[in-house]
Amino acid sequence: MAESKQYGGDRARRVGVLDDAALVAALKAREERAYALAWVEFGPMVRRLVSRFFGPGAEPMDLSQEVFVRFFRRIDELRSPDGVRGFLAGICLGVARNEARRLRVRRWVTLTSAGNLPEVGVSGGDVEGREAVRRLYSVLDKASALDRSLFVARYLEKMEVEEVARVHDLSFGTAKRRLARAVGRLNRLMQRDEALAAYLDLPAADVAAPAGGRRQVGTRPGSHGQALDPEDPS
Amino acid sequence: MSSRSKTPGVGFEAGRDRGDPGERRLERGAELILDRELLTGPAPLPDFARLLSAQARRGRLRVGAGAAGGLAVAAVIALVVLKDLTPVSYVVAGQAAIRGARIDAAPTGEATEPTHVRFSEGTDVALAPGAELEVVKRTGRGAVLALEHGQAHFSVVHRRGARWSVLTGPFAIEVTGTEFTVDWAPDAGKMVVDLKVGSVRVHGASVGGAVELNAGERLVATVPDHRVTLSPVGEGEGTHETAGKEAASGAGAPRVPPAASLASRVVVDGAPRATGEEPSTKGALAMWSPRQGGRHELPEPRVPTLGETPGDTVARSRQPVPEGPRTDPAPVAPPPTPGIPQSLTLGGGGLFCVSVPAQYTFEQPAAGLSVPSLFTMAFSNPRLDRSHSWCGESSIRVDAVFDDSGRQNFFGRFPNETGQLIVKLDHPTDLTGHTVTMHVFVEGPWDARFSAELAVVDQGRWISNEASRGLSPGRWWTISHHFTEDNAAGIPGSSNPYPYPHGGRSAVTEVDRLALAIRTTGERRSWKGAVFVDDISWR
């Protein structure tokens, strides 16, 4: 852990010293300091991806470690250092998909305590927005791991279709077709939750920014939107 | 939308331009998530060196476990294979003289109980007093046994891939799992096989191509006169002399109840003439023996030359029986034919022609012969033919073309899979208590196999025997069936079960037609040939 302290504190100096190419070269040379550098450099991206995949409240640390261990073991498969982030994102989404499938199996055999998503860790009084996010992840939870992964890559990570194809190890055409199918399937799942569908279909004007710079979502009495009741089990 | 959100790229612009509500909804959902996303804070650095080494250890453990599992599977497979490779062993129980692999059961008087040869996989051979058995070869799947003389009862345990064979003189019996008794008298050249359970195939000598025995059937083969008779156990000729000896039949062995086919009999006569796998024959005397390198010379000539025996003259000039309908007049004075009659050179009835006169001899053009033009269409052009005969100078010939072309008929058969020759009787005849016999010779490729079925038609109702299966071309076959007051009809596999497609029973008091059906049954489905039918009788 001495090395962790050595490389973990000074981000500015580290980024200045090692660019992606040098970092990849060091990782291929199995230099232990490169592990720490990669963790610091790419860790936020990986933890964000994991969090977005599983939703707020999920604990991304364990999976992040797993992602990095795989990344280090497979670093020799990386052909160009320029693609290191996409390569790592692909590994991360792959690990996340596997974990989603494993969770689903565990839920089928009732190995989890309740099978419910953890409470959404959103601060403030944005009760409806928090409920909408909870329901949205509930919908994603019912989708296949690949559809969920495509949604995360395309809509949350804002990847281009080429990037989506690359991180999912698909051809461009296949990725496009699967994205289109995922959109259809996710929409069908969302339509089963009428309140969520109505909430998401609200005009942008009806959605206020949340306190603290983020948008606040509100439902006006008598509006065409449907109030999201946290007690509503649907 | 937050500043980090950029417009999703190619592939969706068109959808957005059209205002695709589904995609818009997903984008809204994404914005909802991103707007309420908590920033990820710093995270402690894991000990990757330890994690990597731990995973490598787990990988090695997995490889080790996989290798161990593979080894275990290989060991199990090896055990199974070795078990197959290890020859069966045997012990001899009872009074016997053992010289090498030969087991001589004590003769009658010395022995009080049968001598048992018990094999390690459970097969048991009970030798009657005086019988001699040689264990010729042992393998992991079975053994080759030679019954030198006497009677033996075989109880072969059925196992997957089991291969047992019993050699008796020029005959070979293939066994998979069954119970049967073999009585072999080398001096008389006579073998009797009584099959109790399962099925066996008998090759060799006059049997020629394999003949399949089913439960409850007896095969009697005699080398001197080339005769092989297939009949129900306990009926007709060929009851072997020692069949009643309980010693070898196994105490408490269950008797097989007579099956529906027990009233039928197939007699095979004549030396094999099929070419191909069997060695070529030298005249009518060379016989194929699986044990003696493929040849077996008969001790004495079978076919008497013309004029040497009175039987031959009688055979050609015998008078048909006066009873029963006739389609051909009795030959008054058969024209002298130069050379040897076909009935002798092709292995015909011989002395049978004298002792078993027929109602239909087909020595003259006969009326009332036909072949169906529907359902069973393999036969065509019935006519008198002088190239083959069971007795006398001629027989009825039909051309046969077998194949699986066309659509399956009402009974699930292809039209050319089966051929029928129908003989219309002059007037309705009561066949109750009679045994109807026909003689058939099929000319075709050596590897063709067929079944033969004898049927009578009583007021439109077809009553037939159970088809004799596994017959081969090149020799005369005698098909017979005994009819009683109440006969099984619509037997499964019948060429025409009408009007009993699901079985039934019928009398045979007013029979107006007789029929012979030949169906191709072997691996070879398409073949052409000819079928000769001679001497139809009932008595």
Boltz contact constraints between the chains, C-beta under 6 A:
constraints:
  - contact:
      token1: [A, 4]
      token2: [B, 45]
      max_distance: 6.0
  - contact:
      token1: [A, 8]
      token2: [B, 45]
      max_distance: 6.0
  - contact:
      token1: [A, 32]
      token2: [B, 49]
      max_distance: 6.0
  - contact:
      token1: [A, 35]
      token2: [B, 48]
      max_distance: 6.0
  - contact:
      token1: [A, 36]
      token2: [B, 45]
      max_distance: 6.0
  - contact:
      token1: [A, 39]
      token2: [B, 45]
      max_distance: 6.0
  - contact:
      token1: [A, 43]
      token2: [B, 43]
      max_distance: 6.0
  - contact:
      token1: [A, 44]
      token2: [B, 40]
      max_distance: 6.0
  - contact:
      token1: [A, 47]
      token2: [B, 40]
      max_distance: 6.0
  - contact:
      token1: [A, 48]
      token2: [B, 40]
      max_distance: 6.0
  - contact:
      token1: [A, 65]
      token2: [B, 46]
      max_distance: 6.0
  - contact:
      token1: [A, 69]
      token2: [B, 51]
      max_distance: 6.0
  - contact:
      token1: [A, 69]
      token2: [B, 55]
      max_distance: 6.0
  - contact:
      token1: [A, 122]
      token2: [B, 36]
      max_distance: 6.0
  - contact:
      token1: [A, 129]
      token2: [B, 36]
      max_distance: 6.0
  - contact:
      token1: [A, 132]
      token2: [B, 32]
      max_distance: 6.0
  - contact:
      token1: [A, 133]
      token2: [B, 32]
      max_distance: 6.0
  - contact:
      token1: [A, 133]
      token2: [B, 33]
      max_distance: 6.0
  - contact:
      token1: [A, 133]
      token2: [B, 36]
      max_distance: 6.0
  - contact:
      token1: [A, 136]
      token2: [B, 29]
      max_distance: 6.0
  - contact:
      token1: [A, 154]
      token2: [B, 8]
      max_distance: 6.0
  - contact:
      token1: [A, 155]
      token2: [B, 26]
      max_distance: 6.0
  - contact:
      token1: [A, 155]
      token2: [B, 30]
      max_distance: 6.0
  - contact:
      token1: [A, 156]
      token2: [B, 30]
      max_distance: 6.0
  - contact:
      token1: [A, 158]
      token2: [B, 6]
      max_distance: 6.0
  - contact:
      token1: [A, 160]
      token2: [B, 9]
      max_distance: 6.0
  - contact:
      token1: [A, 161]
      token2: [B, 9]
      max_distance: 6.0
  - contact:
      token1: [A, 161]
      token2: [B, 10]
      max_distance: 6.0
  - contact:
      token1: [A, 161]
      token2: [B, 11]
      max_distance: 6.0
  - contact:
      token1: [A, 176]
      token2: [B, 11]
      max_distance: 6.0
  - contact:
      token1: [A, 183]
      token2: [B, 22]
      max_distance: 6.0
  - contact:
      token1: [A, 183]
      token2: [B, 23]
      max_distance: 6.0
  - contact:
      token1: [A, 187]
      token2: [B, 22]
      max_distance: 6.0
  - contact:
      token1: [A, 200]
      token2: [B, 25]
      max_distance: 6.0
  - contact:
      token1: [A, 200]
      token2: [B, 28]
      max_distance: 6.0
  - contact:
      token1: [A, 200]
      token2: [B, 29]
      max_distance: 6.0
  - contact:
      token1: [A, 214]
      token2: [B, 35]
      max_distance: 6.0
  - contact:
      token1: [A, 215]
      token2: [B, 35]
      max_distance: 6.0
